[in-house]
Amino acid sequence: MSGISVRLTGLTKRFGDFVAVDQVSLEVGKGEIFGFLGPNGAGKSTTIRILCGLLAPSAGTAEVGGFDVAREPEKVRANIGYMSQRFSLYDDLTVEENLDFFSGIYGVATEMRMERKSFALAIAGMEDRRGAMTRTLPGGLKQRLALGCAILHEPPILFLDEPTSGVDPMARRAFWDLIYRLSEAGQTVFVTTHYMEEAEYCHRVALLYRGRLISLGAPAELKRQMGATSMEGVFVSSIERAEGERP
């Protein structure tokens, strides 16, 4: 990995008196699979929305692909792919019709659309399902289709917000196989999850709790530091330490 794809410096987001993201600082390298972990309400999705140029930070800075999210949100959005935690495609369209629609949304050049659609179908393993109605697909295939749509325009950075939520363990493993392939091709993957076992698949993870960054590092490194045998143990120990440091 070389170069920085994402940089946060003192990133803060307030909603009235509530601090959703509290002075978070970190860097994500090019080609890295970076896990953003934490319980519901930890601030993961809020951070993702800021990094995608959908929310303005209250304080601090964030850069994605070298662009400032507050000053250049359009340039940020042109250089990322985003997949939300809820299936966001159209159930009343076929697989191929969804790909056609999102090719247009993402501004894929007409002469490139066939090639990019073929790539998306191949990486999702859905070449033989292009005519299937999307509503008939099982959850795991829907998520793979959503990922295929998110990479149609070849974004260098992908944001996946709890992409495997509600998907069975076998489908989750297959989805992570796709993430590895994208990382090996040089794409940066920033993924949020509340499944602790998925942290083991990441190059590095950041643990978020009550909007604050409480641990950061490679899974094996964090387990050594905390004397834990699993990422769940790391998270519990990190929370206990964070609670002990609160005034």
Residue pairs with C-beta under 8 A, 6 or more apart in sequence:
1 29
1 30
1 31
1 32
1 203
2 29
2 30
3 29
3 30
4 27
4 28
4 29
4 30
4 63
5 28
5 29
5 30
5 32
5 64
5 65
5 156
5 157
5 188
6 26
6 27
6 28
6 34
6 51
6 62
6 63
6 64
6 157
6 188
6 190
7 26
7 27
7 28
7 61
7 62
7 63
8 24
8 25
8 26
8 27
8 47
8 51
8 60
8 61
8 62
9 25
9 60
9 61
9 62
10 23
10 24
10 25
10 59
10 60
10 61
11 21
11 23
11 24
11 25
11 47
11 50
11 57
11 59
11 60
11 61
11 62
12 19
12 21
12 22
12 23
12 24
12 57
12 58
12 59
12 60
13 19
13 20
13 21
13 43
13 46
13 47
13 50
13 55
13 57
13 58
14 20
14 58
14 59
19 211
20 43
20 46
20 211
21 43
21 46
21 47
21 50
21 57
21 211
22 43
22 210
22 211
22 212
23 59
23 60
23 212
24 43
24 47
24 60
24 208
24 211
24 212
24 213
25 60
25 213
26 206
26 213
26 216
28 34
28 188
28 190
29 188
30 156
30 186
30 188
31 183
31 184
31 186
31 187
31 188
32 183
32 188
32 189
32 203
32 204
33 179
33 180
33 183
33 189
33 191
33 201
33 202
33 203
34 188
34 189
34 190
34 191
34 202
34 203
34 204
34 205
34 206
35 191
35 192
35 193
35 198
35 199
35 201
35 202
35 204
35 205
35 206
36 44
36 47
36 48
36 190
36 191
36 192
36 193
36 205
36 206
36 208
37 44
37 192
37 193
37 194
37 196
37 199
37 205
37 206
37 207
37 208
37 231
37 235
38 44
38 192
38 194
38 207
38 208
38 209
39 194
39 209
40 194
42 208
42 209
42 210
42 211
43 208
43 210
43 211
44 161
44 162
44 192
44 208
45 85
45 161
45 162
45 192
46 55
47 208
48 82
48 159
48 161
48 190
48 192
49 55
50 56
50 57
50 62
50 69
51 62
51 64
51 69
51 76
51 80
51 159
51 190
52 64
52 69
52 76
52 77
52 80
52 82
52 159
53 64
53 69
53 72
53 73
53 74
53 76
53 77
54 73
56 69
56 70
57 69
57 70
61 68
61 70
62 68
62 69
62 70
63 69
64 76
64 79
64 80
64 157
65 75
65 76
65 79
65 80
65 156
65 157
67 75
67 76
67 79
69 76
79 155
79 156
79 157
80 155
80 156
80 157
80 158
80 159
81 150
81 151
81 153
81 155
81 157
81 158
81 159
82 150
82 158
82 159
82 161
83 146
83 147
83 150
83 158
83 159
83 160
83 161
83 163
84 161
85 161
85 162
85 163
85 165
85 192
87 139
87 142
87 143
87 146
88 146
89 98
89 102
89 134
89 142
89 145
89 146
89 149
90 97
90 98
90 101
90 134
91 133
91 134
91 135
92 133
92 134
92 135
93 101
93 133
93 134
94 130
94 131
94 132
94 133
94 134
95 121
95 126
95 129
95 130
95 131
95 132
95 134
95 137
95 145
96 117
96 121
96 130
96 131
98 134
98 145
98 149
99 117
99 120
99 121
99 130
99 148
99 149
99 152
100 113
100 117
102 149
102 152
103 113
103 116
103 117
103 152
103 153
106 152
106 153
107 153
108 116
108 152
108 153
116 152
116 153
116 154
117 152
118 127
119 151
120 148
120 149
120 151
120 152
121 127
121 130
121 148
123 147
123 148
123 151
123 178
123 181
123 182
124 141
124 144
124 145
124 147
124 148
124 178
125 144
125 174
126 141
126 144
126 145
126 148
129 137
129 141
134 142
134 145
137 145
138 171
139 166
139 167
139 168
139 171
140 167
140 168
140 170
140 171
140 172
140 174
140 175
141 171
143 163
143 164
143 167
143 171
143 175
144 174
144 175
144 178
146 163
147 160
147 163
147 175
147 178
150 158
150 160
151 158
151 182
151 187
155 187
156 186
156 187
156 188
157 187
157 188
157 190
158 182
158 187
158 188
158 189
158 190
158 191
159 190
159 191
160 179
160 189
160 190
160 191
160 192
161 192
162 192
162 193
162 194
163 175
163 191
163 193
164 171
164 172
164 175
164 176
164 193
164 195
164 198
165 193
165 194
167 175
172 195
172 198
176 198
176 201
179 189
179 191
179 201
180 201
182 189
183 189
183 203
191 198
191 202
193 199
196 230
196 231
196 232
196 235
197 230
197 231
199 205
199 219
199 231
199 234
200 219
200 231
202 219
203 218
204 216
204 217
204 218
204 219
205 215
205 216
205 217
205 218
205 219
205 222
205 231
206 213
206 215
206 216
207 213
207 214
207 215
207 216
207 222
207 234
207 235
207 238
208 214
209 238
209 239
209 242
210 242
212 242
214 238
214 239
214 241
214 242
215 222
215 226
215 234
215 235
215 238
217 225
219 231
219 234
222 228
222 231
222 234
223 229
223 230
223 231
223 233
223 234
225 234
226 233
226 234
226 237
226 238
227 237
228 234
228 236
228 237
